[in-house]
Amino acid sequence: MHRFVSSLVCFTLLAAAQPALAITPSDDLLIAGAARTRLWVDDLYISNPGDNTVTVNVMWLVRNQANPAPDTRTFNIDPKATLILADVILETFGMNRGNGAFRITSEGGEVIANLIAVAVIEDENGSRTLGSGFEGIPASAATSAGQTTTLMGIVATTRFRTNLFATAGANGVTMELDLLDPWGPVIDTATVTLEPYEPWLSEVTNLWDINDLLNATAAVRVTSGSVVILGSKIDNHQMSQDPTTLESSFGVGTGSLEGTYQFALYDSLAFASGGNLVIEDGAVTAINGTYVNFDKEDGQGEPECPLIFQWGFNLTPAAVESFADGVEFTDTYPDGGEIMWTVTFTNDGNLGFSGALDAVGASFSGVDSGCNGSHPALLFEGGKDQ
């Protein structure tokens, strides 16, 4: 069946199709930095959005060493529940002081999601809290050999300092870190090698030969292994010491284009549908998606075409580069009507793509006649399923 007409079904499918954009679900997550000091306290939140109870392993990775058999605590999390580990380094792992990172894995057939570590800064009297959050990054999304990731907003002045945090993957990492000024030239380069699951921290003035720096960028090139990396810009004022997290981009570079990409389609009302796209031998060989466009209205706020369509089954395989200019094909529906699709996107470093989807309907009749004509373009974004 190629389309659905129930509004209740429509909303159910849209909710299921919309991906997490900031905090990414995975069954193997790395949090690059964590600490408990006189000022820093870490709270850890782990949410189970699934329908089954999951077993979660929380591992403490000690900084500046390999962690082949880390200290581990195991918890069961009920469906839709969130595990809250307040002051996790002390209360869960029994350490009054500690510097490192977390690895979190799940068992039981359900992935864990919405994972974030919140580092809270307190002054000596505990009269205020300031802080920043480090999200759990899927191990599969770590920057790997042949790929590059970017950190912006690096500062080293009398007012601010910047620390870089990183945690290596299962095979360790060797990475080249180019420091770029805002206009692009390389200021200095450093090489860092870490052992398997080794957390690392460095103030930028100890990493590069610099004294004063404003709004620089780090380009991190991985030559072997994999890593998750981020930064923290900290106010040097004695009464503040307030940090701001500097997120890195997902690694991009010379990795393979081949694979399955999950995608989402967004209209201007933030409704989403989705599906997957397959790339083989440099060509898009299959698109399997659902489509809805609530932007197509009749002037009274009601959608002219409220149907959900399956789409992509009449795609003729086409070279990936041809999608930069748009690829057209038409799907015909057994209950009547057809839609000509124009798919436009550009690939982003072999890990994702972004573009637009245009639809023009024809030969629909009766209550479905509002599906004829041009539909507003939808935002088309996807990422590789790893």
C-alpha positions as CSV (number, residue, x, y, z in Angstrom):
1,M,0.0,0.0,0.0
2,H,1.4,3.3,-1.1
3,R,-0.5,5.9,0.9
4,F,-2.4,6.5,4.1
5,V,-5.4,8.7,4.7
6,S,-5.9,8.6,8.5
7,S,-4.8,11.7,10.4
8,L,-4.2,9.7,13.5
9,V,-1.9,7.4,11.6
10,C,-0.2,10.4,10.1
11,F,0.8,11.9,13.5
12,T,2.0,8.6,14.8
13,L,4.3,8.0,11.8
14,L,5.7,11.5,12.0
15,A,6.5,11.2,15.6
16,A,8.3,7.9,14.9
17,A,10.2,9.3,11.9
18,Q,11.7,12.4,13.5
19,P,15.3,11.9,14.5
20,A,17.2,13.2,17.5
21,L,19.3,16.1,16.1
22,A,21.5,17.1,19.0
23,I,21.7,14.1,21.3
24,T,22.2,11.0,19.3
25,P,20.9,7.5,20.3
26,S,23.5,4.7,20.4
27,D,24.2,1.5,22.3
28,D,27.9,2.6,22.7
29,L,28.5,6.2,23.8
30,L,31.6,8.2,24.8
31,I,31.6,11.3,26.9
32,A,35.0,12.9,26.3
33,G,35.6,14.6,29.6
34,A,34.5,14.4,33.2
35,A,36.1,15.4,36.5
36,R,35.5,15.9,40.2
37,T,37.6,18.5,41.9
38,R,37.1,21.2,44.5
39,L,35.0,23.1,41.9
40,W,33.7,20.4,39.4
41,V,30.9,17.9,40.1
42,D,29.4,15.7,37.4
43,D,25.8,14.6,37.2
44,L,25.0,11.9,34.6
45,Y,21.6,11.4,32.9
46,I,20.8,8.3,30.9
47,S,17.4,8.0,29.3
48,N,15.8,4.8,27.8
49,P,13.2,5.9,25.2
50,G,12.4,2.3,24.2
51,D,9.6,0.0,25.2
52,N,11.8,-2.6,27.0
53,T,13.9,-2.5,30.1
54,V,17.6,-2.1,29.2
55,T,20.8,-3.0,31.1
56,V,23.3,-0.2,31.0
57,N,27.0,-0.4,31.8
58,V,28.6,2.9,32.9
59,M,32.4,2.7,32.7
60,W,34.9,5.1,34.3
61,L,37.9,5.8,32.0
62,V,40.9,7.2,33.8
63,R,42.7,10.1,32.1
64,N,46.2,9.6,30.6
65,Q,46.2,5.8,30.5
66,A,44.7,3.0,28.4
67,N,41.5,1.5,29.9
68,P,41.1,-2.1,28.7
69,A,39.2,-3.2,31.8
70,P,37.6,0.0,33.3
71,D,35.7,0.2,36.6
72,T,32.1,-0.5,35.6
73,R,28.7,-0.1,37.3
74,T,25.6,-1.8,35.9
75,F,22.0,-0.5,36.1
76,N,18.6,-1.5,34.7
77,I,16.5,1.3,33.2
78,D,12.7,0.8,32.7
79,P,11.0,1.9,29.5
80,K,10.8,5.7,29.1
81,A,12.7,6.1,32.4
82,T,15.8,8.2,33.1
83,L,18.6,7.1,35.3
84,I,20.0,10.1,37.3
85,L,23.4,9.6,38.8
86,A,24.1,12.7,40.9
87,D,27.7,13.5,41.7
88,V,28.5,10.3,39.8
89,I,32.2,10.2,40.4
90,L,31.8,10.2,44.2
91,E,28.4,8.6,44.7
92,T,28.7,5.9,42.1
93,F,32.4,5.2,41.7
94,G,33.5,6.2,45.3
95,M,36.2,8.8,44.3
96,N,36.5,12.1,46.0
97,R,38.8,13.3,43.2
98,G,38.9,12.0,39.6
99,N,39.7,13.0,36.0
100,G,38.7,11.0,33.0
101,A,35.7,10.2,30.8
102,F,32.7,7.9,30.6
103,R,31.8,5.0,28.2
104,I,28.2,3.8,28.4
105,T,26.9,0.7,26.6
106,S,23.5,-1.0,26.7
107,E,22.3,-4.6,26.5
108,G,18.9,-6.1,25.8
109,G,18.3,-5.2,22.2
110,E,17.3,-1.5,22.8
111,V,19.6,1.4,22.3
112,I,20.1,4.1,24.9
113,A,19.6,7.7,24.0
114,N,19.4,11.3,25.3
115,L,22.6,10.8,27.3
116,I,24.3,13.9,28.6
117,A,26.8,14.6,31.4
118,V,26.4,17.9,33.1
119,A,29.5,19.3,34.8
120,V,28.5,21.8,37.5
121,I,30.9,24.4,38.9
122,E,30.4,25.4,42.5
123,D,32.3,28.0,44.5
124,E,33.8,27.2,47.9
125,N,30.7,28.0,49.8
126,G,28.3,26.3,47.3
127,S,26.3,29.5,46.9
128,R,26.1,29.3,43.1
129,T,26.3,26.9,40.2
130,L,27.7,27.5,36.7
131,G,28.5,24.8,34.2
132,S,28.2,23.2,30.8
133,G,27.1,19.8,29.4
134,F,29.1,17.2,27.5
135,E,26.8,14.9,25.4
136,G,27.3,11.3,24.8
137,I,28.8,10.8,21.3
138,P,28.2,7.4,19.5
139,A,31.4,5.5,19.1
140,S,30.3,4.9,15.5
141,A,30.3,8.7,15.0
142,A,33.8,9.2,16.3
143,T,36.3,10.9,13.9
144,S,38.2,8.0,12.3
145,A,41.3,7.5,10.2
146,G,41.3,9.6,7.1
147,Q,38.7,12.0,8.5
148,T,38.8,15.5,9.9
149,T,36.8,17.3,12.6
150,T,36.7,21.0,13.4
151,L,36.5,23.0,16.7
152,M,35.7,26.7,16.5
153,G,35.9,29.6,19.0
154,I,39.3,28.7,20.6
155,V,40.6,31.6,22.8
156,A,43.7,32.1,25.0
157,T,43.8,35.6,26.5
158,T,44.1,37.2,29.9
159,R,40.3,37.0,30.0
160,F,39.6,33.4,28.7
161,R,41.4,30.1,28.4
162,T,40.5,27.0,26.4
163,N,40.9,23.3,27.2
164,L,40.6,20.5,24.7
165,F,39.1,17.1,25.8
166,A,39.4,13.9,23.8
167,T,38.8,10.2,24.3
168,A,40.2,7.6,22.0
169,G,38.2,4.7,20.6
170,A,38.8,0.9,20.9
171,N,42.0,1.0,18.9
172,G,43.5,4.2,20.3
173,V,44.2,7.3,18.0
174,T,46.9,9.3,16.4
175,M,45.8,12.8,15.4
176,E,47.3,15.9,13.9
177,L,45.9,19.1,15.3
178,D,46.2,22.2,13.1
179,L,45.6,25.5,14.8
180,L,44.1,28.0,12.2
181,D,43.6,31.7,12.6
182,P,40.2,33.1,11.6
183,W,41.4,33.7,8.0
184,G,42.5,30.2,7.5
185,P,46.4,30.0,7.7
186,V,47.9,27.4,10.0
187,I,49.5,28.9,13.1
188,D,50.9,25.7,14.5
189,T,50.5,21.9,14.4
190,A,50.7,19.3,17.2
191,T,50.6,15.5,17.2
192,V,48.8,13.5,19.9
193,T,48.7,9.8,20.3
194,L,46.4,8.1,22.7
195,E,46.0,4.4,23.8
196,P,42.7,2.5,23.6
197,Y,39.9,4.3,25.5
198,E,42.4,6.9,26.9
199,P,40.9,10.2,27.9
200,W,43.1,13.3,27.4
201,L,43.0,17.0,28.3
202,S,45.3,19.9,27.3
203,E,45.1,23.6,27.7
204,V,45.7,25.0,24.2
205,T,48.8,27.0,25.4
206,N,50.4,23.7,26.3
207,L,49.5,22.1,23.0
208,W,50.6,24.8,20.6
209,D,53.3,27.5,20.7
210,I,51.0,30.5,21.3
211,N,50.7,33.3,23.9
212,D,47.6,35.3,22.8
213,L,44.8,33.9,20.7
214,L,41.3,35.0,19.7
215,N,38.6,33.1,17.9
216,A,40.9,30.4,16.4
217,T,39.9,27.0,14.9
218,A,41.3,23.6,15.4
219,A,41.3,21.2,12.4
220,V,41.8,17.7,13.8
221,R,43.0,15.1,11.3
222,V,43.0,11.5,12.4
223,T,45.7,9.3,10.9
224,S,44.9,6.1,12.8
225,G,42.2,4.9,15.2
226,S,39.3,7.0,16.2
227,V,38.5,9.8,18.7
228,V,35.7,12.0,20.1
229,I,37.0,15.5,20.9
230,L,35.5,18.8,22.2
231,G,36.6,22.0,23.9
232,S,35.8,24.1,26.9
233,K,36.2,27.9,26.9
234,I,36.6,29.1,30.5
235,D,36.3,32.6,31.9
236,N,39.4,33.4,33.9
237,H,37.7,35.9,36.2
238,Q,38.2,34.8,39.8
239,M,34.5,35.2,40.6
240,S,33.3,33.4,37.5
241,Q,35.4,30.5,36.1
242,D,32.3,29.9,33.9
243,P,32.9,27.3,31.0
244,T,31.3,27.1,27.6
245,T,31.3,23.9,25.7
246,L,32.8,24.0,22.2
247,E,31.3,21.2,20.1
248,S,33.2,19.5,17.3
249,S,31.7,18.6,13.9
250,F,31.3,15.0,13.0
251,G,34.4,13.6,11.3
252,V,34.6,14.1,7.6
253,G,37.3,13.1,5.1
254,T,38.2,10.2,2.9
255,G,35.9,7.6,4.3
256,S,33.8,5.4,2.0
257,L,30.7,6.9,0.3
258,E,29.1,3.5,0.2
259,G,26.3,2.6,2.7
260,T,22.8,3.2,3.9
261,Y,21.8,6.7,5.0
262,Q,18.8,7.5,7.2
263,F,17.1,10.7,6.2
264,A,14.4,13.1,7.5
265,L,12.1,15.5,5.5
266,Y,11.0,18.7,7.2
267,D,8.4,21.2,6.3
268,S,8.3,24.8,7.6
269,L,6.0,23.7,10.4
270,A,8.7,21.2,11.7
271,F,6.6,18.2,10.8
272,A,8.9,15.4,9.7
273,S,8.8,12.2,7.7
274,G,11.7,10.0,6.8
275,G,13.3,6.9,5.4
276,N,16.6,5.6,4.0
277,L,18.8,5.9,1.0
278,V,21.3,3.4,-0.3
279,I,24.6,4.3,-2.1
280,E,26.5,1.5,-4.0
281,D,29.4,1.9,-6.4
282,G,29.0,5.7,-6.4
283,A,25.3,5.7,-7.3
284,V,22.1,6.1,-5.4
285,T,20.5,2.7,-5.9
286,A,17.4,2.9,-3.7
287,I,15.2,5.4,-1.8
288,N,12.6,4.0,0.6
289,G,10.7,6.8,2.3
290,T,7.5,8.3,3.5
291,Y,6.3,11.8,2.5
292,V,3.9,14.3,3.9
293,N,3.6,18.1,3.3
294,F,1.4,20.1,5.7
295,D,2.7,23.3,4.0
296,K,0.3,22.7,1.1
297,E,-2.7,24.5,2.4
298,D,-6.0,25.6,1.0
299,G,-5.8,29.2,2.4
300,Q,-7.8,28.3,5.5
301,G,-5.1,26.6,7.5
302,E,-6.1,23.1,6.4
303,P,-3.7,21.0,4.3
304,E,-4.9,20.5,0.7
305,C,-3.1,17.2,0.6
306,P,-3.1,15.5,4.0
307,L,-2.0,12.1,2.6
308,I,1.2,10.2,3.5
309,F,2.9,8.7,0.5
310,Q,5.5,6.0,0.2
311,W,8.0,7.2,-2.4
312,G,11.2,6.2,-4.2
313,F,10.2,2.9,-5.6
314,N,10.5,4.0,-9.3
315,L,13.9,5.6,-8.9
316,T,16.4,4.6,-11.6
317,P,19.9,4.4,-10.0
318,A,21.8,7.6,-10.6
319,A,25.3,8.8,-9.9
320,V,25.6,10.6,-6.6
321,E,27.1,13.7,-8.2
322,S,24.0,14.1,-10.4
323,F,21.9,14.8,-7.4
324,A,23.6,18.2,-7.0
325,D,21.6,19.4,-10.0
326,G,18.5,17.4,-9.1
327,V,17.3,13.9,-10.2
328,E,13.7,13.4,-11.3
329,F,11.5,10.3,-11.3
330,T,7.7,9.6,-11.0
331,D,5.9,7.2,-8.7
332,T,2.4,6.1,-9.7
333,Y,-0.1,5.1,-7.0
334,P,-2.7,2.2,-7.5
335,D,-5.6,4.2,-6.1
336,G,-5.0,6.9,-8.7
337,G,-2.6,9.8,-9.1
338,E,1.1,10.2,-9.5
339,I,3.9,12.4,-8.1
340,M,7.0,13.5,-9.9
341,W,9.8,13.9,-7.4
342,T,12.9,16.1,-7.8
343,V,15.6,15.1,-5.3
344,T,18.5,17.5,-4.8
345,F,21.3,17.1,-2.3
346,T,25.1,17.3,-1.8
347,N,27.2,14.9,0.1
348,D,28.9,16.1,3.3
349,G,32.2,14.2,3.8
350,N,30.8,10.8,3.1
351,L,28.8,10.8,6.4
352,G,25.7,12.8,5.5
353,F,24.0,14.9,3.0
354,S,21.6,17.9,2.8
355,G,19.3,19.3,0.1
356,A,15.6,19.5,-0.8
357,L,12.7,17.4,-2.1
358,D,10.2,18.8,-4.6
359,A,6.9,17.1,-5.5
360,V,4.4,17.8,-8.3
361,G,1.2,15.8,-8.2
362,A,-1.1,14.9,-11.1
363,S,-4.2,12.8,-11.9
364,F,-5.5,12.8,-8.3
365,S,-9.3,13.2,-8.1
366,G,-12.1,13.7,-5.6
367,V,-11.1,14.3,-2.0
368,D,-7.5,13.8,-3.1
369,S,-7.5,16.4,-5.8
370,G,-5.6,18.8,-3.5
371,C,-2.6,16.6,-4.1
372,N,-2.3,17.9,-7.7
373,G,0.1,20.6,-8.6
374,S,3.4,21.8,-7.0
375,H,4.0,21.1,-3.3
376,P,6.3,23.4,-1.3
377,A,9.9,22.1,-1.1
378,L,10.9,20.1,1.9
379,L,14.3,20.2,3.7
380,F,16.1,16.8,3.0
381,E,18.8,15.8,5.4
382,G,20.4,12.4,6.1
383,G,23.3,10.7,7.9
384,K,25.0,7.4,7.4
385,D,23.6,4.5,9.3
386,Q,26.7,3.1,11.1
